[in-house]
């Protein structure tokens, strides 16, 4: 994003919000600006590997938030380059 919160894939800053390890999970609104991926029904963990010129991420779900949620898991991974 740029300083005004607009998507800027070339010069903006990528933001990760991983709030999946606390007391309860918050609902994500799918129409949130600049949202690329989300899973609001699973607890999980994200590994973020920092490199000199970039980064990799790997998210894996651990447990569904309640017994009524299907035990299907969610994962996401990727990489990016740092802006210089």
N, C-alpha and C positions, 0 to 999 in steps of 0.2 A: 504494500500500500504506500501511497504517498502521504505527506503530512496531513492532508485533508481527509484521508480515509478512502480515497478512490483507488481502484485497482491499478497497479503500475508494475506489470511483470518484468519490465526491463530494468527499472531503477528503484523500485519500491522495496519495502522490507516485508519478508514473509513472517507471519505471526502464527505460532502454534499455541493453542489453548487446549490443554489436556487435563481436564478436571474429572478424571474417572477413577479416583482412588479415595474419595472422601466418604462422608456420611451418607449422602444421597446424590443422585444424578439430576442435573437440570435438563429441561427440555430445550432442544435447539430448534429455532425457527428456520425452516428451509429457505425462507426469503431473506435471510441475513446477507447484507452486502458482502461481496468478495468471498463467500463461503465456498470452499473447494471440496471438503469431505467432512462427514460427521457421523457419529454413532452415539446416540444418547440413551441406549438401553443396556449398555455393557460396561462393567468395570474392566480396567485393563492397565497396560503399561506401555510407554513409548520409550524406545532407545534412540537417543539423538547422538550421532557421532560427528564431532566437529573436525574439520580438516583445514589445512592452511588456506585453501581457496574455495571451500565449499562445505557441504554437510550431507549426511544421510539420515533418514528416519525410518523407523520400523515400529509400528503399533500393532499390538496383539491384544485381543480381548481375553479376559480371565473368567469372569462369571457373569451370567445375565443378572439384571438388577432385581428380578423377582421370579418366583416360580412360574408365573403366568407368561413370561417371556420365553420364546423358543430358545433352546440351547445352541442355536446356530451362532457361530462366532463371527467376528468382524476383524479385518486386518487392513492395514494400509502401509505402504512403504514408498520411498522415493529418494530423490537426491536433488540438490540444487547447488548453484554456484554463488559465491559471494560477489557483491558489487564492489568495484574498486573506484 
